[in-house]
Amino acid sequence: METKSVIIAGVGGQGIILASNLLSEVAMEAGYDVKKSEIHGMSQRGGDVTSTVRFGEKVYSPIVGLGGAEVILAFEELEAMRNLPFLKKGGTIIVNEYRIDPLPVASGTMEYPENITEYLKQKVKTIPVDAKKLAEKAGNMRTMNVALLGVLSKSLNISEDIWLKIIERRVPKKAIEANKIAFRLGKEVVENAEF
């Protein structure tokens, strides 16, 4: 298998680091060599957080350059747009249709761009997801990140059993069932989608 590069991007507090840890462990459990890196902006204050996960037979670096990612998993619309230059030609962006105003927007010095998902659809293969709705269905709002991993899982050809095993191992005990439900709901969103 050729090395696969995934960028997970969002805002502090959305569970990006847990999501990248889960993805990394899933890939390792599936027998791949894995490299991961994280960039924390002002994550405690709602700043951007980006994590890259690369896996394959042999991976030498966690760094994903411009035009290097097969998939961008964006937990927030503006972060999807911000990371678009890193998407490989023919790649896919999975975007959570969710808005978190960055500080310049909240303070009124800048405006949040309109119709981001529509803009992305015109540029690249885009899979819009309402992860908030999926998390509500799962019964726990903190499962949005795992619902988005469920969407991502359809492009990775790693068995659901491995995903569920790692979810069980890594999330708090009281949230295991809700996370499993969220994962499956995310997977259902793209049952027929092709990456």
C-alpha positions as CSV (number, residue, x, y, z in Angstrom):
1,M,0.0,0.0,0.0
2,E,1.2,3.5,-0.8
3,T,1.5,5.9,2.1
4,K,-1.8,7.6,2.8
5,S,-1.8,11.1,4.3
6,V,-4.7,12.5,6.3
7,I,-5.0,16.0,7.8
8,I,-7.4,16.5,10.6
9,A,-8.2,20.1,11.2
10,G,-10.4,22.0,13.6
11,V,-10.6,24.3,16.6
12,G,-9.4,23.7,20.1
13,G,-11.9,21.7,22.2
14,Q,-13.3,19.7,19.2
15,G,-11.4,16.5,19.9
16,I,-8.9,16.7,17.1
17,I,-6.1,15.2,19.1
18,L,-8.2,12.2,20.3
19,A,-9.4,11.7,16.7
20,S,-5.8,11.6,15.4
21,N,-4.7,9.3,18.2
22,L,-7.6,6.9,17.3
23,L,-6.7,7.0,13.6
24,S,-3.0,6.4,14.4
25,E,-3.8,3.4,16.7
26,V,-6.3,2.0,14.1
27,A,-3.7,2.1,11.4
28,M,-1.0,0.5,13.7
29,E,-3.5,-2.2,14.7
30,A,-4.1,-2.9,11.0
31,G,-0.3,-3.4,10.6
32,Y,0.8,-0.2,9.0
33,D,3.8,2.0,9.9
34,V,2.4,5.3,11.2
35,K,3.8,8.8,11.8
36,K,1.8,11.6,13.3
37,S,2.3,15.2,14.1
38,E,0.3,17.9,15.7
39,I,0.2,21.7,15.6
40,H,-1.6,23.4,18.4
41,G,-2.4,27.1,17.8
42,M,-4.1,28.8,20.7
43,S,-6.1,25.6,21.1
44,Q,-7.2,26.4,24.7
45,R,-8.8,29.6,23.4
46,G,-10.6,28.3,20.3
47,G,-7.6,28.6,18.1
48,D,-6.8,26.2,15.2
49,V,-5.5,22.7,15.8
50,T,-4.1,20.5,13.0
51,S,-2.9,16.9,13.1
52,T,-1.4,14.9,10.3
53,V,-1.4,11.1,10.2
54,R,0.5,9.3,7.6
55,F,0.5,5.5,7.3
56,G,1.7,2.8,4.9
57,E,4.3,0.0,4.6
58,K,7.1,2.4,5.6
59,V,6.6,6.0,6.5
60,Y,9.6,8.3,7.0
61,S,8.0,11.6,8.0
62,P,4.8,12.8,9.5
63,I,4.9,16.0,7.5
64,V,2.4,16.6,4.7
65,G,3.3,19.3,2.2
66,L,1.1,21.4,0.0
67,G,-0.9,19.1,-2.3
68,G,0.1,16.1,-0.3
69,A,-3.0,14.8,1.6
70,E,-5.5,12.3,0.1
71,V,-8.1,13.3,2.7
72,I,-8.7,16.4,4.8
73,L,-11.0,15.8,7.7
74,A,-12.2,19.2,8.8
75,F,-14.2,19.6,12.0
76,E,-15.1,23.2,11.2
77,E,-15.9,24.9,7.9
78,L,-13.3,27.7,8.0
79,E,-10.6,25.2,8.9
80,A,-11.6,23.2,5.8
81,M,-11.0,26.2,3.6
82,R,-7.8,27.1,5.4
83,N,-6.3,23.6,4.8
84,L,-7.5,23.2,1.2
85,P,-4.0,23.9,-0.3
86,F,-2.8,20.7,1.4
87,L,-5.3,18.5,-0.5
88,K,-3.8,16.3,-3.3
89,K,-5.3,16.7,-6.8
90,G,-8.2,14.2,-6.8
91,G,-8.3,14.1,-3.0
92,T,-11.4,14.4,-0.8
93,I,-12.4,16.9,1.8
94,I,-14.8,15.8,4.5
95,V,-16.3,18.9,6.1
96,N,-18.3,19.2,9.2
97,E,-20.9,21.8,8.5
98,Y,-20.2,23.6,11.7
99,R,-19.2,27.1,12.4
100,I,-17.0,28.4,15.3
101,D,-16.2,32.1,15.0
102,P,-12.5,32.8,15.4
103,L,-11.5,35.7,17.6
104,P,-11.3,38.3,14.8
105,V,-14.8,37.4,13.8
106,A,-16.1,37.3,17.3
107,S,-14.6,40.8,18.0
108,G,-16.1,42.2,14.8
109,T,-12.8,43.0,13.0
110,M,-13.4,40.4,10.3
111,E,-16.3,38.6,8.7
112,Y,-16.8,34.8,8.5
113,P,-16.9,33.8,4.9
114,E,-20.3,32.7,3.6
115,N,-21.2,29.4,1.8
116,I,-17.9,27.7,2.5
117,T,-19.2,24.2,1.8
118,E,-20.6,25.3,-1.6
119,Y,-17.3,26.9,-2.4
120,L,-15.4,23.7,-1.6
121,K,-17.8,21.6,-3.7
122,Q,-17.0,23.8,-6.7
123,K,-13.2,23.2,-6.2
124,V,-12.8,19.6,-5.0
125,K,-14.6,16.4,-4.1
126,T,-16.4,17.4,-0.9
127,I,-18.4,15.3,1.6
128,P,-20.5,17.6,3.8
129,V,-21.5,16.1,7.2
130,D,-23.7,17.4,10.0
131,A,-21.7,15.8,12.8
132,K,-23.7,17.7,15.5
133,K,-26.8,15.9,14.3
134,L,-25.0,12.5,14.4
135,A,-23.7,13.2,17.9
136,E,-27.2,14.1,19.1
137,K,-28.5,10.9,17.6
138,A,-25.8,9.0,19.4
139,G,-26.8,10.6,22.7
140,N,-23.6,12.5,23.5
141,M,-22.5,15.8,21.9
142,R,-18.8,14.9,22.6
143,T,-18.9,12.2,19.9
144,M,-18.9,14.5,16.9
145,N,-15.2,13.7,16.3
146,V,-15.8,10.0,16.3
147,A,-18.8,10.4,14.0
148,L,-16.5,12.2,11.6
149,L,-14.0,9.3,11.9
150,G,-16.8,7.0,10.8
151,V,-17.1,9.0,7.6
152,L,-13.4,8.9,7.1
153,S,-13.2,5.2,7.7
154,K,-15.0,4.5,4.4
155,S,-11.9,5.7,2.5
156,L,-9.4,3.7,4.5
157,N,-10.2,0.0,3.9
158,I,-9.6,-1.0,7.6
159,S,-12.1,-3.3,9.2
160,E,-14.8,-1.9,11.4
161,D,-13.8,-4.4,14.1
162,I,-10.4,-2.7,14.4
163,W,-12.0,0.8,14.7
164,L,-14.5,-0.4,17.4
165,K,-11.7,-2.2,19.3
166,I,-9.6,1.0,19.4
167,I,-12.6,3.2,20.3
168,E,-13.3,0.8,23.2
169,R,-9.7,1.0,24.3
170,R,-9.3,4.8,24.1
171,V,-12.5,6.6,25.0
172,P,-13.8,6.9,28.6
173,K,-15.8,3.8,29.7
174,K,-19.1,5.7,30.2
175,A,-18.9,7.0,26.6
176,I,-18.0,3.8,24.7
177,E,-21.4,2.9,23.5
178,A,-22.3,6.5,22.4
179,N,-19.0,6.6,20.5
180,K,-19.6,3.3,18.8
181,I,-23.1,4.5,17.7
182,A,-21.6,7.8,16.5
183,F,-18.9,6.0,14.5
184,R,-21.5,3.8,12.8
185,L,-23.8,6.8,12.1
186,G,-20.8,8.5,10.4
187,K,-20.1,5.5,8.3
188,E,-23.7,5.3,7.2
189,V,-23.6,8.9,5.9
190,V,-21.2,7.7,3.2
191,E,-22.2,4.1,2.7
192,N,-22.6,4.8,-1.0
193,A,-20.0,7.5,-1.4
194,E,-16.9,6.8,-3.4
195,F,-13.5,8.3,-2.3
